[in-house]
Amino acid sequence: MYKLSVAVCLFAVAFVSTLAWAQSASSPELPAGPMQSKATTACTECHDARIILQQRLSKATWTKEVDKMTKWGALVDPQDRDTLIDYLSGNFSVDKPEYVPERSRSFAAKKPTK
């Protein structure tokens, strides 16, 4: 019985590790900028980058989101808060074009022509 429990635990750890690796390996990068690294750390600790990439929010709404996520445990240094909000609202504002995932772009490019 003990050997079976150990085997099940090892399998579960391997499975979860594989899923975490696959998610991180396939997650796209956030746009370059002075807060890219800190935004990646703060946001992708819980979310895939696509969650951020698809957002189109006003600066006021980004402010509310950053404050909410910080309360929920996002790793945002208080000194970086305003700069992070500027980064997010500058790259993912309401006037930016809709996010199209890489896979969708490559699929659209392969559509047959008439």
Backbone torsions as a table, in degrees:
resi	resn	phi	psi	omega
1	MET	NA	-42.7	180.0
2	TYR	-61.8	-43.6	-179.7
3	LYS	-62.8	-38.2	178.3
4	LEU	-64.8	-43.1	178.9
5	SER	-62.3	-43.0	178.2
6	VAL	-63.3	-42.9	-179.9
7	ALA	-63.3	-42.8	178.7
8	VAL	-64.0	-43.0	178.4
9	CYS	-62.7	-44.3	178.8
10	LEU	-63.3	-41.8	177.6
11	PHE	-62.0	-44.2	-179.5
12	ALA	-61.9	-43.4	178.4
13	VAL	-62.9	-44.4	179.5
14	ALA	-63.4	-41.5	-179.1
15	PHE	-64.8	-48.6	-179.9
16	VAL	-64.3	-40.1	178.1
17	SER	-62.5	-41.3	178.8
18	THR	-64.2	-43.2	178.2
19	LEU	-62.6	-44.0	179.6
20	ALA	-63.4	-41.7	178.7
21	TRP	-64.8	-44.1	-178.9
22	ALA	-62.9	-40.3	179.2
23	GLN	-65.9	-46.1	-178.4
24	SER	-68.9	-33.0	-179.4
25	ALA	-70.4	-28.8	-175.9
26	SER	-100.7	-3.3	-178.3
27	SER	-75.9	127.2	179.2
28	PRO	-69.5	163.7	179.3
29	GLU	-85.8	150.5	171.5
30	LEU	-74.4	158.5	-178.1
31	PRO	-59.8	149.6	177.4
32	ALA	-61.5	148.7	178.6
33	GLY	163.0	172.0	-175.1
34	PRO	-63.6	-20.0	-178.4
35	MET	-113.4	11.1	-177.7
36	GLN	-55.2	-49.8	-177.5
37	SER	-63.1	-45.3	-178.6
38	LYS	-69.8	-36.7	176.5
39	ALA	-65.7	-40.4	178.1
40	THR	-61.2	-45.9	179.2
41	THR	-62.8	-47.7	-175.5
42	ALA	-69.4	-40.6	-171.4
43	CYS	-90.6	-42.0	-173.5
44	THR	-85.6	4.9	170.7
45	GLU	-63.5	-32.6	-179.8
46	CYS	-118.2	-28.1	-174.6
47	HIS	-114.5	151.5	166.6
48	ASP	-70.9	148.7	-178.5
49	ALA	-58.3	-27.2	-179.4
50	ARG	-60.1	-30.0	177.9
51	ILE	-61.0	-41.5	179.7
52	ILE	-75.7	-44.3	-177.1
53	LEU	-58.8	-30.9	-177.2
54	GLN	-86.0	-8.5	-178.0
55	GLN	-74.8	143.5	172.9
56	ARG	-136.4	92.4	-172.4
57	LEU	-125.6	154.1	174.8
58	SER	-72.9	166.1	178.6
59	LYS	-61.6	-38.4	179.0
60	ALA	-62.9	-40.0	-179.9
61	THR	-72.0	-38.1	175.6
62	TRP	-61.7	-38.5	178.3
63	THR	-59.9	-46.0	178.3
64	LYS	-62.9	-41.2	-179.5
65	GLU	-64.3	-46.0	-179.8
66	VAL	-62.9	-43.9	179.2
67	ASP	-63.5	-41.6	178.9
68	LYS	-63.9	-47.0	-178.0
69	MET	-66.4	-34.1	176.7
70	THR	-64.2	-41.4	176.9
71	LYS	-63.3	-30.4	-179.8
72	TRP	-86.1	0.6	173.4
73	GLY	114.0	3.8	177.2
74	ALA	-61.3	139.9	-176.4
75	LEU	-83.6	83.4	179.2
76	VAL	-121.8	116.4	176.5
77	ASP	-67.7	132.9	179.5
78	PRO	-52.7	-31.6	178.4
79	GLN	-69.6	-22.6	-178.3
80	ASP	-95.3	-8.0	-172.7
81	ARG	-53.2	-55.2	-176.0
82	ASP	-64.9	-39.1	179.0
83	THR	-67.9	-37.3	176.5
84	LEU	-64.3	-43.5	177.9
85	ILE	-62.0	-41.5	176.6
86	ASP	-61.3	-42.1	178.9
87	TYR	-61.9	-49.2	-177.9
88	LEU	-66.5	-45.1	-178.4
89	SER	-72.0	-25.5	176.2
90	GLY	-75.5	-36.1	-178.1
91	ASN	-91.7	-25.2	-173.4
92	PHE	-131.6	49.3	-178.8
93	SER	-88.9	169.7	-176.9
94	VAL	-64.3	-21.2	-178.7
95	ASP	-92.3	2.3	178.3
96	LYS	-83.2	151.0	177.8
97	PRO	-64.5	156.3	179.4
98	GLU	-59.1	142.8	177.1
99	TYR	-74.9	129.2	175.4
100	VAL	-118.9	115.5	-179.2
101	PRO	-58.4	150.5	-178.8
102	GLU	-53.7	-43.0	-178.8
103	ARG	-60.7	-41.4	179.0
104	SER	-66.0	-38.3	178.6
105	ARG	-64.0	-44.0	-178.8
106	SER	-69.9	-33.9	177.4
107	PHE	-66.9	-43.9	-179.9
108	ALA	-63.1	-35.3	-179.9
109	ALA	-69.4	-23.5	-177.2
110	LYS	-94.6	2.2	-180.0
111	LYS	-62.3	138.1	179.3
112	PRO	-67.6	145.0	177.7
113	THR	-98.5	152.6	-179.3
114	LYS	-92.7	NA	NA
